């Protein structure tokens, strides 16, 4: 199946994505408490790369 014939479109991000931190301290993932790539000062929900990917998969076809 190609992108043109997929059943689900790719949703746009919900807002501006924070810039990854060059060095720590890093924020903890709100789901699994693993360190993320974002600085501790980032406001809002921070997810580690694994949880971010899983959340994107859930949201892709949740319509």
N, C-alpha and C positions, 0 to 999 in steps of 0.2 A: 504494500500500500504506500503510495507516495504522499507527500505533504499536501498536494492539490486534492487528493481524494480522501483525506483523513476525515473521520467523523467529528473530531473535536478541533477547534481552532486553538492556536496558542494564545493564552490570555496575556494582556499587557501587565507589567508589574503594577502593584497597587500604589506605588509612590516612588519618589527618588530613592535609589539604593545608596546607602552610605559607602564611603570609600573604605577599602580594606586598610587596616592599621599596618604600618611598617614594622612596629615592634610593640610589645605588651605594655601594660596589662590588657588582656583581651576579655571581652564580655563573654558570659556563659550562655549557652544555648538554653532557651526557655523550656525546651522539651526534654532534653537528655542531660543537661548541665555540662556538656563537653565545651571546651573553649572554641570560640568562633574566630573568624578572621577580622572581626570588627573591634574597635577600641571600646573600653568600658564606658566611655562617655556617650556612646551611641544611644539615642532615645528610641523607644519603641521596642517591638519584638525582634530579638536577635536569634537567628538559627544557625547551627553549624552547617557545613556544606551537605552532610548526609541528610539531616532533617529538612533542609531547604529543598533538596532534590525530591524527597518523599512528599513534601507538602505540594510542590509543583505538580507531581504526578496525580495526587488526589484532586487538585483543583482543575486539572486539564479536562476531565470528563465528568465533572460534578453537576452538569446542567441537566 
